[in-house]
Amino acid sequence: MMKVEGLIFQKTPYKDQDMIIHLLTRKGQKSSLYVYGGQGGGKSKKGSFLELGHMLSFVLQKSAGRKNAEGESSMSVARVDQLQWAPKHIRNDYRAFMISQFYLELVQKLALSEEEGDDFSDHEGIFNVLSNSLFYLDDAVKEQKIDYMTHLLLFFTKIINHLGIAPNTSECQFCQEQFKEDDLCLLDIGNGGFSCIDCTSKMDEYLTGNRQLTEEYQAGRRFKQAFRKFSSESYKNYQELSETEVGLVRVSFRYINYQFGFSDKDYRTWKLLFE
């Protein structure tokens, strides 16, 4: 008897009572399951555990009829084995709920399917990031001590590090000069790093006489400092992090999108976070 555990990030009702679900497994891969009676109801009027963001274990029974491009079955029939975890408080806070849906949507775009992955790739980190993000977001709503931007930046920082696309915050990407904590710098998203004043200052432009340029350098420094801090901080210590400005969150989002060729228009949930 084979089992699979994962977090549900998408579901589709099928026929009268069945459900097709898509989940992120503990291996960090996307998997699709056909669950008979997954919508609940019926004569017993039982409820359904198949909600977005819930973590469940399933018993795999057989392959469904759908085939992939190679002619192999791409979906297994499964029954619910056990509810492992479900958020208890997120739905009580509209903005936190929308953040949780954004987490699921982004991970759906980034994670590989079982067919795309292999046994030698490390994908488990993406599952750990998502599960920690949901767990501590739920905890923050429970404690009524929640800074939404801090949770978003923590999520972005952890996912960027796991994916191996983190910018080098230690040195200038051009001259390799080591950065001090308070050094001004510019974030160069296109090259995936930071550059120092000496390498990026424009001829005849001086910080003392250019307010916009000064603000760009200061913003680069704030992002460098925040990225360092959030990268080293454990998720469970989220309450110890200071409140985060929305600009740092937007820069992180733009950074991820650039690396993978996404646009903010590709998301259903992103714009709803700031309404």
For each residue, the residues with C-beta under 8 A, 3 or more apart:
1: 59 60
2: 59 60
3: 57 58 59 60 81
4: 23 25 31 33 57 58 60 78
5: 25 26 55 56 57 58 84
6: 23 24 25 26 31 55 56 58 127
7: 23 24 53 54 55 104 127 130 131 134
8: 11 21 22 23 50 51 52 53 54 55 56
9: 22 23 24 52 53 104 105 107 108
10: 21 22 52 104 108
11: 8 19 20 21 22 38 50 51 52
12: 19 20 21
13: 18 19 39
14: 18 19 20 34
15: 18
16: 39
17: 36 37 38 39 40 41 42
18: 13 14 15 34 35 36 37 38 39
19: 11 12 13 14 34 35 38 39 48 50
20: 11 12 14 32 33 34 35 75
21: 8 10 11 12 32 33 35 38 50
22: 8 9 10 11 30 31 32 108
23: 4 6 7 8 9 30 31 33 56
24: 6 7 9 28 29 30 31 107 108 111 126 127 130
25: 4 5 6 28 29 30 31 114 127
26: 5 6 124 127
27: 117 123 124 127
28: 24 25 111 112 117 122 123 124 125 126 127
29: 24 25 111 112 113 114 116 117 123
30: 22 23 24 25 108 111 112 113 114
31: 4 6 22 23 24 25 76 113 114
32: 20 21 22 74 75 76
33: 4 20 21 23 58 60 75 76 77 78
34: 14 18 19 20 64 75 76 77 78
35: 18 19 20 21 38 50 58 77 78 79 80
36: 17 18 77 79
37: 17 18 40 42
38: 11 17 18 19 21 35 48 50 80
39: 13 16 17 18 19 48 50
40: 17 37 45 46 47 48
41: 17 45 46
42: 17 37 45 46
43:
44:
45: 40 41 42
46: 40 41 42
47: 40
48: 19 38 39 40 51
49: 54 56 80 83 86
50: 8 11 19 21 35 38 39 54 56 80
51: 8 11 48 54 86
52: 8 9 10 11 100 101 104
53: 7 8 9 86 87 90 100 101 104 134
54: 7 8 49 50 51 83 85 86 87
55: 5 6 7 8 83 84 85 86 131
56: 5 6 8 23 49 50 80 81 82 83 84
57: 3 4 5 80 81 82 84
58: 3 4 5 6 33 35 78 79 80 81
59: 1 2 3 78 79 81
60: 1 2 3 4 33 76 77 78
61: 76 77 78 79
62: 76 77
63: 73 75 76 77
64: 34 73 75 76 77
65: 73
66: 73 74 75
67: 71 72 73 74
68: 71 72 73 74 115
69:
70:
71: 67 68
72: 67 68
73: 63 64 65 66 67 68 76
74: 32 66 67 68 115
75: 20 32 33 34 63 64 66
76: 31 32 33 34 60 61 62 63 64 73
77: 33 34 35 36 60 61 62 63 64
78: 4 33 34 35 58 59 60 61
79: 35 36 58 59 61
80: 35 38 49 50 56 57 58 83
81: 3 56 57 58 59
82: 56 57
83: 49 54 55 56 80 86
84: 5 55 56 57
85: 54 55 131 135
86: 49 51 53 54 55 83
87: 53 54 90 91 100 134 137 138
88: 138 142
89: 92 93 96 138 139 141 142
90: 53 87 93 96 97 100 134 137 138 141
91: 87 97
92: 89 141
93: 89 90 96 97 141 146
94: 97 98
95: 98 99 148 273
96: 89 90 93 99 100 137 138 140 141 146 148
97: 90 91 93 94 100 101
98: 94 95 101 102 269 272 273
99: 95 96 102 103 137 148 151 152 273
100: 52 53 87 90 96 97 103 104 134 137
101: 52 53 97 98 104 105 269
102: 98 99 105 106 152 267 269 270 272 273
103: 99 100 106 107 130 133 134 137 155
104: 7 9 10 52 53 100 101 107 108 130
105: 9 101 102 108 109 267 268 269
106: 102 103 109 110 159 256 267
107: 9 24 103 104 110 111 126 129 130 159
108: 9 10 22 24 30 104 105 111
109: 105 106 260 262 266
110: 106 107 126 159 163 260
111: 24 28 29 30 107 108 123 126
112: 28 29 30 116 117 121 123
113: 29 30 31 116 117
114: 25 29 30 31 117
115: 68 74
116: 29 112 113
117: 27 28 29 112 113 114 121 123
118: 121
119:
120:
121: 112 117 118
122: 28 125
123: 27 28 29 111 112 117 126 127
124: 26 27 28 127 128
125: 28 122 128 129 162
126: 24 28 107 110 111 123 129 130 159 162 163
127: 6 7 24 25 26 27 28 123 124 130 131
128: 124 125 131 132 162
129: 107 125 126 132 133 155 158 159 162
130: 7 24 103 104 107 126 127 133 134
131: 7 55 85 127 128 134 135
132: 128 129 135 136 158 235
133: 103 129 130 136 137 151 154 155 158 235
134: 7 53 87 90 100 103 130 131 137 138
135: 85 131 132 138 139 235
136: 132 133 139 140 151 235 236 238
137: 87 90 96 99 100 103 133 134 140 141 146 151
138: 87 88 89 90 96 134 135 141 142
139: 89 135 136 142 143
140: 96 136 137 143 145 146 151 238 239
141: 89 90 92 93 96 137 138 144 146
142: 88 89 138 139
143: 139 140 146 239
144: 141
145: 140 239
146: 93 96 137 140 141 143 151
147: 150 151 241 243 244
148: 95 96 99 151 152 273
149: 152 153 243 244 245 246 248 249
150: 147 153 154 238 241 242 243 244
151: 99 133 136 137 140 146 147 148 154 155 238
152: 99 102 148 149 155 156 244 249 252 273
153: 149 150 156 157 226 230 244 248 249 252
154: 133 150 151 157 158 230 233 235 238 241
155: 103 129 133 151 152 158 159
156: 152 153 159 160 249 252 253 255 256
157: 153 154 160 161 226 227 230 231 252
158: 129 132 133 154 155 161 162 230 231 235
159: 106 107 110 126 129 155 156 162 163 256
160: 156 157 163 165 166 252 255 256
161: 157 158 164 166 231
162: 125 126 128 129 158 159
163: 110 126 159 160 259
164: 161
165: 160 192 256 259
166: 160 161 169 227 231
167: 187 192 193 194 227 255
168: 171 173 192 193 194
169: 166 179 194 224 227 228
170: 178 179
171: 168 176 177 178 179
172: 175 176 177 179 185 193 194 195 196 198 199
173: 168 176 188 191 192 193 194 195
174: 195 196 199 200
175: 172 196 198 199
176: 171 172 173
177: 171 172 196 198
178: 170 171
179: 169 170 171 172 183 185 194 196 224
180: 183
181: 225
182: 221
183: 179 180 196 197 221
184: 196 197 207 217 218 220 221
185: 172 179 194 195 196 197 217 220 221 224
186: 194 195 200 216 217 220
187: 167 193 194 219 220 223 224 251 255
188: 173 191 192 193 194 195 200
189: 192 254 255 258
190: 258
191: 173 188
192: 165 167 168 173 188 189 259
193: 167 168 172 173 187 188
194: 167 168 169 172 173 179 185 186 187 188 220 224
195: 172 173 174 185 186 188 199 200
196: 172 174 175 177 179 183 184 185 199 200
197: 183 184 185 200 201 207 217
198: 172 175 177 201
199: 172 174 175 195 196
200: 174 186 188 195 196 197
201: 197 198 205 206 207
202: 205 213
203:
204:
205: 201 202 209 210 213
206: 201 209 210
207: 184 197 201 210 213 214 217
208: 214
209: 205 206
210: 205 206 207 213 214
211: 214 215
212: 215 216
213: 202 205 207 210 216 217
214: 207 208 210 211 217 218
215: 211 212 218 219
216: 186 212 213 219 220
217: 184 185 186 197 207 213 214 220 221
218: 184 214 215 221 222
219: 187 215 216 222 223 247 251
220: 184 185 186 187 194 216 217 223 224
221: 182 183 184 185 217 218 224 225
222: 218 219 225 226 245 247 248
223: 187 219 220 226 227 248 251 252
224: 169 179 185 187 194 220 221 227 228
225: 181 221 222 228 229
226: 153 157 222 223 229 230 244 248
227: 157 166 167 169 223 224 230 231
228: 169 224 225 231 232
229: 225 226 232 233 241
230: 153 154 157 158 226 227 233 241
231: 157 158 161 166 227 228
232: 228 229
233: 154 229 230 237 238 240 241
234: 237
235: 132 133 135 136 154 158 238
236: 136
237: 233 234 240 241
238: 136 140 150 151 154 233 235 241
239: 140 143 145
240: 233 237
241: 147 150 154 229 230 233 237 238 244
242: 150
243: 147 149 150
244: 147 149 150 152 153 226 241 248 249
245: 149 222 248 249
246: 149 249 250 274
247: 219 222 250 251
248: 149 153 222 223 226 244 245 251 252
249: 149 152 153 156 244 245 246 252 253
250: 246 247 253 254
251: 187 219 223 247 248 254 255
252: 152 153 156 157 160 223 248 249 255 256
253: 156 249 250 256 257 264 270
254: 189 250 251 257 258 264
255: 156 160 167 187 189 251 252 258 259
256: 106 156 159 160 165 252 253 259 260 262
257: 253 254 260 261 262 263 264 266
258: 189 190 254 255 261
259: 163 165 192 255 256
260: 109 110 256 257
261: 257 258
262: 109 256 257 266 267
263: 257 266
264: 253 254 257 267 270 271
265:
266: 109 257 262 263
267: 102 105 106 262 264 270 271
268: 105 272
269: 98 101 102 105 272 273
270: 102 253 264 267 273
271: 264 267 274 275
272: 98 102 268 269 275
273: 95 98 99 102 148 152 269 270
274: 246 271
275: 271 272
